[in-house]
C-alpha cells in the first residue's frame, strides 16, 4: 500500500494534476454508480463471472485514478475491495449477501470521501471498520449483523499481490535503480503522430519516474511510435498517465522483448517467446492491470490459469483487434459539456425562434407573388429553426433510467429496515425528460417510493395471511401522453382506507363530509401535517412530505392524481410537461390582448350557438358538449381585459383539460398555433395568478401563457 501511495506521489511531483481532478471525480462517480447497480443485480447463488469481472474493473479504475492523484484514503479502501473481488472472480470465495452489503457500504464511504475531496462533504468517514471487515471476509471469516468481525481478533491485511513479472532476467541499463523494469511502449497510429512526443515530454518532466527513449528512431512504417521505458512504476500508473493525452486503446505496454538493442544470447537479453500467447484484447499484455480478466495485482506470468495449459514465460500481445477498437468508439465519441453551455445554447435558440416568428409576422404584409424567393427562404428558415430547436432540446433530454436507478439501493435498505420483502419493477426507463425537470422531480419521487414501502406494502406474514405473495411489488412507470410525461408509482399493498382518512381529516379540523368522492378523499393526504401513521419513526409519520410533494410538482406545471383500492394497492400518477424552455402553444385573442394556451392541454374548439350556455346557481355557467356539461370560464372577466367595442360578444370556446377535468374558455378569436419560448415571469416580475409564464410574440408584444391547472381549480370553486 505504501509503495502504491509513493508511486502516486511521484507521478504528482513533477506536474500539476489538479487540472484533471474534475474528470477523475466524474468518472469515479460513474464507476461507483455502475458498481452499485451491478451489486444490486448480482445473484449471490449463481454469480456470473463477467459480472464479477465488471465489478472488479470498476473498483480498479477508481483505485488507479485515486492513486495517481494522491487520494490515499480512496485508494486504500478500493485496494481492500479489489482483494475481495479478486478472490470472488477467481472462485476462491463464494459470494454472500454479507459481502454485497459490505461492498455497498464501501461504495457509500467512497462517495463521501470523494465528496470531501471536492469540497462538498463534511468530515471524512472512518473506514477503519470497513477495511477490517473486508479483510475478515477476504480470509473466509464472517461478520455479525452489526458489521464487526465475528472472529476474536482482526485478521491481518492480505499481502499485496506480486507486481507484474518483468521480462525474465532483463538487465537494467546503467544508472537505473534497483528493481527497474524494461518496458516497450507502443503508441498509435494517431491522426497527429506528434502527440506521442507529448508523452515523452510528460514522462521526462516527472521526477523519479524513469527514462524513456525511442526505438528505431521512434517511428515505424505503419505509423506506430515505439519507445523503451526504464521505470520502477506500475503498469497501471503509467497507463493512467499516458491516457490523459492519448486514447487508451491507442496505448500498449509490454515487457521488453528480444530484437530491440539486444543480440541473441547477449547477457541480459530477454529470451525469445516460446509461442504466441492467447490474445487478451484491448492492446494490453496478458496479466496487465486493467486488462480484461486480469487480477487487481498481476499474477506471475508462470502461473497457469485453471483449465489452460501453462502460459509461456513472456506472453506476446497480438495487435488490437478490430472489435476492440469498435468497442472503444462509443466512449471516444462522447463529449462532456457543462450544463451552463447547453443552457446558453438553448437561450440562443429561443431568441432565434422569436426572431423567426417576427420575420414570419412581417412577411404577411408582403405580396407573395413579388417576393416569392423571400417567402420560400422564410419557409425554409421556419423549418430549419424547428429542426434546430428539437436537436438542441434533445441535448438536455435524459432517460428516466437516470432517476429510476437511484431507487433499487434505497428500497433494498428501507425494506431491510422495515422487515419487508419488496421487488422493484421499472417500465419505460428510456422515456426522456428535460434535465432540469429530472433534478426537481427526484425528491418528490423518492418520497412517494418511501411512502409506498412504509405505508402501502404489508409485512410478509400479513401478506401471506391475506393470500398474497410475501414479496410486495413496487412498480415505477414512465410514459409519454400528449405533450406531457406521466410517472406512476404503483404498489400492490393495502391501499388507502376511506373511513380512516375522513376520521383523520376531521381530527385535523378539515371539512370532510361523507359526500366527498373517492378522488377528493384520496387528495386529503396532501393537506399539510396530514399522516395516517400510527407511530412516528425515522421513516415517516410526522405528516411532512406529501404536501411538499404536491407543491413541488405544481410549481413545475405538473399535477398529481391518486387512485386506490383498499386491499389491492395504490397508484400515484405525476403528470409533467416535457420541457420548461420551448413549447407548442395556441394563441387566442381576447379584446386587444393575446394569450397562449399550452397545445398539449387543448382538446377542441367550437363556435357558441344561442342557448348552449346555461346558468346555474345564479352566477355559474356551464356549456353542454356532446351530452357532457363543463364549466365556462370567461377570460375577459378573469383578467379584466379592457374592451372598447362594447357590443362585441365572445362566441368561440376552447375546451382545455388538466388534472383529469375539462373546462371551456370563452375567447374572441383563435390566432393560430406556434412555438413559444417560455420566459419565467415570476423571476423577472412577480407571481401572477392563473399565469405560468410569458413569451414574446412575432410582433414584439408580450403574451401571457395561461396555467390551465389553476383555471381548472378555479372552476371547482
C-alpha positions in Angstrom: 0.0 0.0 0.0 2.8 2.4 0.9 4.5 1.6 -2.4 1.3 2.4 -4.3 0.9 5.7 -2.5 4.6 6.6 -3.1 4.1 5.9 -6.8 1.1 8.2 -6.9 3.1 10.9 -5.1 5.9 10.5 -7.6 3.6 11.0 -10.5 2.1 14.1 -8.9 5.5 15.6 -8.0 6.6 17.0 -11.4 3.3 18.1 -12.9 0.1 19.8 -11.6 -2.5 17.1 -11.9 -5.3 19.2 -10.3 -6.4 20.2 -13.8 -7.6 16.7 -14.3 -9.4 16.4 -10.9 -12.9 17.1 -12.3 -12.6 14.4 -15.0 -11.5 11.9 -12.3 -14.3 12.8 -10.0 -16.9 12.4 -12.8 -15.5 9.1 -14.0 -15.2 7.8 -10.4 -18.8 8.8 -9.7 -19.9 6.9 -12.8 -17.9 3.8 -11.9 -19.3 3.8 -8.3 -22.8 4.1 -9.7 -22.3 1.3 -12.1 -20.7 -0.9 -9.4 -23.6 -0.3 -7.1 -26.2 -1.2 -9.8 -24.3 -4.4 -10.6 -24.0 -5.3 -7.0 -27.8 -4.9 -6.5 -28.4 -7.1 -9.6 -25.9 -9.7 -8.5 -27.4 -13.2 -7.9 -25.2 -14.5 -5.0 -26.4 -18.0 -5.6 -25.3 -18.1 -9.2 -22.9 -15.2 -9.8 -21.8 -14.7 -13.4 -18.1 -14.4 -13.9 -18.5 -11.5 -16.3 -20.5 -9.6 -13.7 -17.8 -10.1 -11.1 -15.1 -9.1 -13.5 -17.1 -5.9 -14.4 -17.5 -5.0 -10.7 -13.8 -5.6 -10.2 -12.9 -3.3 -13.1 -15.0 -0.5 -11.7 -13.1 -0.7 -8.3 -9.8 -1.0 -10.1 -10.5 2.1 -12.2 -11.3 4.2 -9.1 -8.2 2.9 -7.3 -5.9 3.6 -10.2 -7.1 7.2 -10.6 -7.1 7.8 -6.8 -3.5 6.6 -6.5 -2.4 8.7 -9.4 -3.9 11.9 -7.9 -2.7 11.1 -4.4 -6.1 10.4 -2.8 -4.6 7.8 -0.5 -7.8 7.2 1.6 -9.8 6.3 -1.5 -7.0 4.2 -2.9 -6.6 2.2 0.3 -10.3 1.3 0.6 -10.6 0.4 -3.0 -7.5 -1.7 -2.7 -9.2 -3.8 0.0 -12.3 -4.1 -2.1 -10.2 -5.3 -5.0 -8.6 -8.0 -2.9 -12.1 -9.4 -2.0 -13.5 -9.0 -5.5 -10.4 -10.7 -7.0 -11.0 -13.8 -4.8 -14.6 -13.8 -5.8 -13.9 -13.7 -9.5 -11.2 -16.4 -9.2 -13.7 -18.6 -7.3 -11.5 -18.7 -4.2 -14.6 -17.4 -2.2 -18.3 -17.8 -2.8 -20.3 -14.5 -2.8 -22.6 -14.0 0.1 -25.2 -11.3 1.0 -22.8 -10.1 3.7 -20.2 -9.4 1.1 -22.6 -7.5 -1.1 -23.7 -5.4 1.9 -20.1 -4.6 2.9 -19.2 -3.7 -0.7 -22.3 -1.4 -1.0 -21.4 0.3 2.3 -17.8 0.7 1.0 -19.2 2.4 -2.1 -21.2 4.8 0.1 -18.0 5.6 2.0 -16.1 6.2 -1.2 -18.7 8.6 -2.4 -18.4 10.5 0.9 -14.6 10.6 0.6 -14.7 11.8 -3.0 -17.3 14.5 -2.0 -14.9 15.7 0.8 -12.0 15.9 -1.7 -14.3 18.0 -3.9 -15.1 20.3 -1.0 -18.7 19.3 -0.9 -18.7 16.9 2.1 -18.2 17.3 5.8 -15.7 15.3 7.9 -14.3 12.2 6.2 -16.0 8.9 7.3 -13.9 6.5 9.3 -13.2 3.5 7.0 -11.2 1.5 9.5 -14.0 -0.8 10.4 -15.0 -1.3 6.8 -11.4 -2.3 5.8 -11.2 -4.7 8.8 -14.5 -6.3 7.8 -13.4 -6.7 4.2 -10.1 -8.3 5.3 -12.1 -10.7 7.6 -14.4 -11.7 4.7 -11.4 -12.0 2.4 -9.8 -14.5 4.8 -13.0 -16.6 4.8 -14.4 -15.2 8.1 -17.9 -13.9 8.8 -19.2 -10.7 10.2 -22.1 -10.2 12.6 -25.2 -8.1 11.8 -23.5 -5.0 13.2 -20.8 -5.4 10.6 -17.9 -6.1 13.0 -15.7 -9.1 12.5 -17.1 -12.2 14.3 -13.6 -13.5 14.7 -12.0 -13.0 18.0 -9.1 -11.0 16.5 -9.0 -8.9 13.4 -7.3 -10.8 10.6 -4.2 -9.3 9.2 -4.4 -7.4 5.9 -3.7 -9.6 2.9 -0.3 -9.1 1.4 -0.3 -7.1 -1.8 -0.3 -9.4 -4.8 3.0 -9.5 -6.6 3.7 -6.9 -9.3 3.6 -8.0 -12.9 6.6 -10.2 -13.8 9.2 -8.2 -15.7 10.8 -9.7 -18.7 12.8 -12.6 -17.3 16.3 -11.7 -16.2 16.3 -8.4 -18.2 19.3 -6.4 -17.1 18.6 -2.8 -16.1 20.6 -0.3 -18.0 23.3 1.7 -16.4 22.1 4.3 -14.0 18.7 2.5 -13.4 17.7 2.0 -9.8 17.2 -1.4 -8.2 14.0 -3.1 -9.3 13.8 -1.2 -12.5 11.9 -2.9 -15.4 12.3 -2.6 -19.1 9.0 -2.0 -21.0 8.1 -1.4 -24.6 5.6 1.4 -25.2 3.7 1.4 -28.5 1.5 4.4 -29.4 -0.7 4.9 -32.4 -1.3 5.1 -35.1 -2.6 8.6 -34.3 -4.1 11.2 -36.5 -1.3 13.5 -35.3 1.9 11.5 -34.7 3.4 14.5 -32.9 1.1 13.8 -30.0 3.3 10.9 -29.0 6.1 13.4 -28.3 3.9 15.0 -25.7 4.1 11.7 -23.8 7.9 11.8 -23.9 7.9 15.4 -22.5 5.4 14.5 -19.8 7.4 11.4 -18.8 10.6 13.4 -18.6 9.0 16.2 -16.5 8.1 13.9 -13.7 11.0 13.4 -11.4 11.8 9.8 -10.4 9.6 8.2 -13.0 12.4 6.7 -15.0 13.8 7.0 -18.5 12.2 6.9 -21.9 13.9 6.7 -25.3 12.7 6.0 -28.9 13.2 2.6 -30.6 14.0 2.6 -34.3 14.1 6.4 -34.3 10.7 6.2 -32.6 8.7 5.8 -35.9 7.8 2.8 -38.0 6.3 2.5 -41.5 2.9 1.6 -40.1 2.7 5.0 -38.3 3.1 3.5 -34.8 5.6 5.1 -32.4 7.7 2.8 -30.2 9.7 3.6 -27.1 11.7 1.8 -24.5 10.9 2.7 -20.8 13.0 2.0 -17.8 10.9 2.5 -14.6 10.0 1.2 -11.2 6.4 2.4 -11.5 3.5 0.0 -12.1 1.9 -0.5 -15.5 -1.5 0.8 -14.2 0.0 4.1 -13.1 1.8 4.5 -16.4 -1.3 3.8 -18.4 -3.3 6.2 -16.3 -0.7 8.9 -17.0 -0.5 8.3 -20.8 -4.2 8.1 -21.4 -4.6 11.8 -20.3 -3.1 12.6 -23.8 -3.9 9.6 -25.9 -6.9 7.3 -26.1 -6.4 4.1 -24.0 -6.9 1.8 -27.0 -4.0 3.5 -28.8 -1.5 2.7 -26.0 0.1 -0.7 -25.4 2.7 -1.6 -22.7 4.5 -4.9 -22.6 7.8 -6.3 -21.3 10.8 -5.6 -23.5 11.3 -8.5 -26.0 14.3 -9.6 -28.0 15.2 -7.6 -31.1 15.5 -4.1 -29.8 19.1 -3.3 -29.0 20.0 -6.9 -27.9 21.7 -9.6 -30.0 20.7 -13.2 -29.5 22.4 -14.7 -26.5 23.7 -11.3 -25.2 23.9 -11.1 -21.4 20.7 -9.8 -20.0 18.8 -10.2 -23.3 15.2 -11.4 -22.8 14.5 -14.9 -24.1 12.5 -15.2 -27.2 8.9 -16.0 -26.9 8.1 -19.7 -26.8 4.8 -19.4 -28.6 2.2 -16.7 -29.2 0.1 -16.1 -26.1 -3.7 -16.0 -26.0 -4.8 -12.5 -27.0 -6.3 -10.8 -24.0 -7.5 -7.9 -26.3 -7.7 -4.1 -25.9 -4.0 -3.6 -26.5 -3.0 -4.9 -23.0 -0.4 -7.6 -22.5 -1.6 -10.6 -20.5 -1.7 -10.0 -16.7 -1.5 -6.2 -17.1 -3.5 -4.3 -14.6 -6.8 -3.2 -16.1 -6.7 -5.9 -18.8 -10.0 -7.9 -19.0 -9.8 -10.8 -16.6 -6.6 -9.5 -15.0 -6.2 -9.6 -11.3 -6.0 -6.5 -9.2 -2.3 -7.0 -8.9 -0.9 -9.2 -11.6 -0.1 -12.8 -11.1 3.3 -14.2 -12.1 3.5 -15.0 -15.7 4.4 -18.6 -14.9 1.0 -19.2 -13.2 -1.3 -21.4 -15.2 -4.9 -20.5 -15.5 -7.5 -23.1 -14.5 -8.3 -25.3 -17.4 -5.5 -23.8 -19.6 -2.0 -25.1 -20.3 0.9 -23.4 -18.7 1.4 -19.9 -20.2 4.7 -19.0 -21.9 7.1 -17.1 -19.7 6.9 -13.9 -21.7 3.5 -13.6 -23.5 3.4 -11.7 -26.8 0.5 -9.4 -27.3 -1.5 -9.6 -30.5 -2.3 -6.3 -32.3 -5.5 -4.6 -31.1 -8.5 -6.3 -32.6 -11.0 -4.6 -34.8 -13.8 -5.4 -32.4 -11.8 -3.9 -29.6 -11.4 -0.7 -31.5 -15.1 -0.7 -32.2 -16.0 -1.2 -28.6 -13.9 1.8 -27.7 -15.5 4.0 -30.3 -18.7 5.0 -28.5 -16.7 6.2 -25.5 -14.4 8.3 -27.6 -17.5 9.7 -29.5 -18.9 11.3 -26.3 -18.1 14.8 -25.2 -18.5 16.2 -21.7 -20.1 19.7 -21.8 -21.1 21.8 -18.9 -24.8 22.4 -18.3 -24.2 26.2 -18.4 -23.1 25.9 -22.1 -26.1 23.9 -23.0 -28.4 26.4 -21.3 -26.7 29.2 -23.2 -27.3 27.4 -26.4 -30.9 26.8 -25.6 -31.4 30.5 -24.8 -29.8 31.5 -28.1 -32.1 29.1 -30.0 -35.0 30.6 -28.1 -34.1 34.1 -29.3 -33.8 32.6 -32.9 -37.3 31.2 -32.6 -38.6 34.7 -31.6 -36.7 36.4 -34.4 -38.1 33.8 -36.9 -41.6 34.5 -35.6 -41.1 38.2 -36.1 -39.9 37.7 -39.7 -42.9 35.5 -40.4 -45.2 38.1 -38.9 -43.8 40.9 -41.0 -43.7 38.8 -44.2 -47.5 38.6 -44.1 -47.6 42.2 -45.4 -45.6 41.4 -48.5 -47.0 40.4 -51.8 -46.3 36.7 -52.2 -46.1 37.0 -56.0 -43.5 39.8 -55.9 -41.5 38.3 -53.1 -41.7 34.6 -53.9 -38.0 34.0 -53.2 -38.1 35.7 -49.8 -41.3 33.7 -48.9 -39.5 30.5 -49.9 -36.5 31.4 -47.8 -38.6 32.3 -44.8 -40.4 28.9 -45.1 -37.0 27.2 -45.1 -35.9 29.2 -42.1 -39.0 28.2 -40.2 -38.4 24.5 -40.9 -34.7 24.7 -40.1 -35.4 26.7 -36.9 -37.8 24.0 -35.7 -35.3 21.2 -36.5 -32.5 23.1 -34.8 -34.7 23.7 -31.7 -35.7 20.0 -31.5 -32.0 18.9 -31.8 -30.8 21.4 -29.2 -33.6 20.4 -26.8 -32.7 16.8 -27.2 -29.3 17.5 -25.7 -30.9 18.3 -22.4 -33.2 15.3 -22.5 -32.0 12.4 -20.4 -33.7 9.0 -19.9 -35.8 8.3 -16.8 -33.4 5.4 -16.1 -31.2 8.1 -14.5 -33.9 8.7 -11.9 -35.1 5.1 -11.6 -31.6 3.7 -11.0 -31.5 5.6 -7.6 -34.3 3.6 -6.1 -33.1 -0.1 -6.1 -30.5 0.6 -3.4 -32.7 2.9 -1.4 -35.6 0.4 -1.5 -33.3 -2.5 -0.6 -32.0 -0.7 2.6 -35.5 0.5 3.5 -37.2 -2.9 3.1 -34.5 -4.5 5.3 -35.0 -1.8 8.0 -38.8 -2.4 8.0 -38.6 -6.2 7.8 -40.4 -6.3 4.4 -39.8 -8.0 1.2 -40.2 -5.7 -1.8 -39.4 -6.2 -5.5 -38.9 -3.2 -7.7 -40.2 -3.2 -11.3 -39.4 -0.4 -13.7 -41.1 0.3 -17.0 -40.4 3.0 -19.6 -36.8 3.7 -18.5 -36.0 5.0 -22.0 -38.6 7.7 -21.7 -36.8 11.1 -21.8 -37.3 14.2 -19.7 -35.6 17.5 -19.5 -32.6 17.5 -17.2 -33.8 20.5 -15.2 -37.1 18.6 -14.6 -35.3 15.4 -13.6 -33.3 17.2 -10.9 -36.5 18.7 -9.4 -38.7 15.5 -9.7 -36.2 13.2 -8.0 -37.0 14.2 -4.4 -40.8 14.0 -4.8 -40.5 10.6 -6.4 -38.2 9.4 -3.6 -40.8 10.4 -1.0 -43.6 8.6 -2.9 -41.4 5.4 -3.1 -40.7 5.5 0.6 -44.4 6.0 1.4 -45.3 3.0 -0.7 -42.8 0.8 1.0 -43.7 2.1 4.5 -47.4 2.6 4.4 -48.6 0.6 1.4 -46.8 -2.8 1.3 -47.6 -5.1 4.3 -45.2 -7.3 6.3 -44.6 -10.8 4.8 -46.7 -12.5 7.4 -49.7 -10.1 6.8 -49.5 -10.6 3.1 -49.5 -14.4 3.4 -52.5 -14.2 5.7 -54.3 -12.2 3.0 -53.4 -14.8 0.4 -50.8 -12.5 -1.3 -47.2 -13.5 -2.1 -44.9 -12.4 0.7 -42.9 -10.3 -1.7 -44.6 -7.0 -2.4 -44.2 -5.3 -5.8 -43.5 -1.7 -6.3 -43.7 -0.5 -9.9 -42.3 2.7 -11.4 -43.7 3.5 -14.9 -42.8 6.4 -17.2 -44.6 7.2 -20.4 -45.4 10.0 -22.8 -49.0 11.1 -23.1 -49.5 14.0 -25.5 -47.2 16.9 -24.6 -46.7 15.5 -21.1 -44.7 12.8 -19.3 -46.6 10.6 -16.8 -44.6 9.0 -14.0 -46.6 6.4 -12.0 -45.6 4.9 -8.6 -47.7 1.8 -8.0 -47.8 -0.8 -5.3 -49.8 -3.9 -4.5 -50.1 -3.2 -0.8 -53.1 -2.4 1.4 -54.2 0.8 -0.4 -56.0 3.7 1.3 -58.8 3.4 3.8 -61.6 5.9 3.1 -63.0 6.0 6.6 -59.6 6.3 8.3 -58.7 9.2 6.0 -62.1 11.0 6.8 -61.6 10.5 10.5 -58.0 11.8 10.5 -59.1 14.8 8.4 -61.9 15.7 10.9 -59.4 15.4 13.8 -57.2 17.9 12.0 -60.2 20.3 11.6 -60.6 19.7 7.9 -64.1 19.9 6.5 -64.6 16.3 5.2 -68.3 15.3 4.8 -69.2 11.8 3.8 -70.4 13.1 0.4 -66.9 13.6 -0.8 -66.0 11.4 -3.8 -63.2 8.9 -3.5 -60.8 11.1 -5.5 -61.4 14.0 -3.1 -60.9 11.8 -0.1 -57.6 10.5 -1.5 -56.4 14.1 -2.1 -56.8 14.7 1.7 -53.4 13.2 2.2 -51.9 16.3 0.6 -53.1 18.5 3.4 -50.2 20.0 5.5 -49.4 17.9 8.5 -51.6 15.0 7.4 -50.4 11.5 8.3 -52.1 8.1 8.9 -49.1 6.5 10.5 -49.8 5.1 14.0 -46.2 5.6 15.2 -43.6 8.2 14.4 -40.4 6.6 13.1 -37.3 7.8 11.3 -39.0 6.7 8.0 -42.3 8.6 8.3 -45.2 9.6 10.5 -44.6 13.3 11.1 -47.0 14.5 8.4 -44.3 16.3 6.5 -43.8 15.4 2.8 -46.9 14.8 0.8 -48.0 18.4 0.9 -44.4 19.4 -0.2 -44.5 16.7 -3.0 -47.7 18.3 -4.4 -46.3 21.8 -4.0 -43.1 21.0 -5.8 -44.8 19.2 -8.7 -47.4 22.0 -9.1 -44.5 24.5 -9.2 -43.2 22.6 -12.3 -46.5 23.0 -14.0 -47.5 19.4 -13.2 -50.3 17.6 -11.4 -50.7 14.6 -9.1 -53.5 12.0 -9.4 -54.2 9.3 -6.8 -56.1 6.1 -7.3 -56.6 3.4 -4.7 -58.4 0.2 -4.0 -58.4 -1.0 -0.4 -56.6 -4.3 0.0 -55.3 -4.2 -3.6 -52.9 -1.3 -3.7 -52.4 2.3 -4.6 -51.3 4.3 -7.6 -49.9 7.9 -7.7 -49.5 9.5 -11.2 -47.3 12.5 -11.6 -48.0 14.4 -14.8 -45.3 16.9 -16.0 -44.6 19.0 -19.1 -41.8 17.6 -21.2 -39.7 20.7 -21.0 -39.6 24.1 -19.4 -37.9 26.0 -22.2 -39.8 25.9 -25.6 -43.4 24.6 -26.1 -46.1 24.4 -28.8 -48.9 26.8 -28.0 -52.2 28.0 -29.3 -52.6 31.8 -29.3 -56.1 33.2 -28.6 -57.3 36.8 -28.6 -59.5 38.5 -26.0 -60.1 42.1 -26.8 -56.7 43.6 -27.8 -54.8 41.0 -25.6 -53.2 37.8 -26.7 -52.9 34.7 -24.5 -51.1 31.4 -25.1 -52.7 28.0 -24.2 -50.3 25.0 -24.0 -51.2 22.9 -27.0 -51.0 19.7 -25.0 -53.9 20.9 -22.9 -56.2 21.9 -25.8 -58.8 19.4 -26.6 -61.0 21.1 -29.2 -62.6 24.4 -30.1 -66.1 25.3 -31.4 -68.4 28.3 -32.1 -71.0 29.0 -29.5 -74.6 28.8 -30.6 -77.5 30.5 -28.9 -78.9 28.5 -26.0 -75.7 26.4 -25.5 -74.6 28.2 -22.3 -76.8 27.7 -19.3 -76.7 29.5 -15.9 -76.7 27.5 -12.7 -76.8 28.7 -9.1 -77.3 32.4 -10.1 -73.7 33.0 -11.3 -72.1 29.8 -12.5 -72.3 29.0 -16.2 -71.9 25.6 -18.0 -72.0 24.5 -21.6 -73.1 21.2 -23.0 -70.7 19.4 -25.3 -71.8 16.0 -26.6 -74.0 15.3 -23.6 -71.3 16.5 -21.1 -71.6 19.7 -19.1 -68.5 21.6 -18.3 -67.8 24.9 -16.6 -67.4 28.0 -18.6 -64.6 30.5 -17.8 -64.7 33.9 -19.4 -61.1 35.0 -19.9 -62.2 38.6 -20.3 -63.5 38.7 -16.7 -60.7 36.6 -15.2 -58.0 39.1 -16.5 -60.2 42.3 -16.5 -59.4 42.8 -20.2 -60.4 46.4 -21.3 -62.8 46.4 -24.2 -63.8 49.4 -26.3 -66.2 47.6 -28.8 -68.9 47.2 -26.1 -71.3 45.5 -28.5 -68.9 42.6 -29.2 -69.8 39.2 -27.7 -67.3 36.4 -27.4 -68.6 33.4 -29.4 -65.7 31.0 -29.5 -64.9 28.3 -26.9 -61.7 26.4 -26.4 -62.0 23.2 -24.4 -58.9 22.5 -22.3 -58.1 19.7 -19.9 -56.0 19.4 -16.7 -55.9 17.2 -13.7 -58.5 14.9 -15.3 -61.1 17.6 -15.7 -62.2 19.8 -18.6 -63.3 23.4 -18.8 -64.4 25.7 -21.7 -62.6 29.0 -22.1 -64.6 31.8 -23.7 -62.4 33.8 -26.2 -62.9 36.3 -29.1 -60.7 34.6 -31.7 -58.2 31.9 -32.5 -54.9 33.5 -33.7 -53.0 30.3 -34.6 -50.5 27.7 -33.4 -46.8 28.4 -33.0 -43.7 27.6 -30.9 -43.2 29.9 -28.0 -40.2 30.4 -25.8 -41.2 30.2 -22.1 -39.9 33.1 -20.0 -40.1 33.0 -16.2 -42.5 35.7 -15.2 -42.0 35.2 -11.5 -38.2 35.7 -11.7 -38.5 38.8 -13.9 -41.7 40.4 -12.4 -43.8 38.7 -9.8 -46.2 35.7 -9.5 -49.4 36.3 -11.4 -52.5 34.2 -10.6 -53.6 31.8 -13.4 -50.4 32.5 -15.4 -47.4 30.1 -15.7 -45.1 32.3 -17.7 -44.8 34.7 -20.6 -43.4 34.8 -24.2 -42.6 37.4 -26.9 -44.7 37.3 -29.9 -43.7 37.8 -33.5 -44.9 41.5 -33.4 -42.8 42.2 -30.3 -45.7 42.0 -27.8 -45.6 40.1 -24.6 -48.2 37.4 -24.3 -49.1 35.5 -21.1 -49.0 31.7 -21.0 -52.0 30.5 -19.1 -51.8 28.0 -16.2 -54.6 25.5 -17.2 -54.3 23.7 -13.9 -55.2 26.7 -11.8 -58.0 27.7 -14.2 -59.5 24.2 -13.7 -59.2 24.5 -9.9 -60.8 28.0 -10.2 -63.9 26.4 -11.9 -64.4 24.0 -8.9 -65.0 26.9 -6.6 
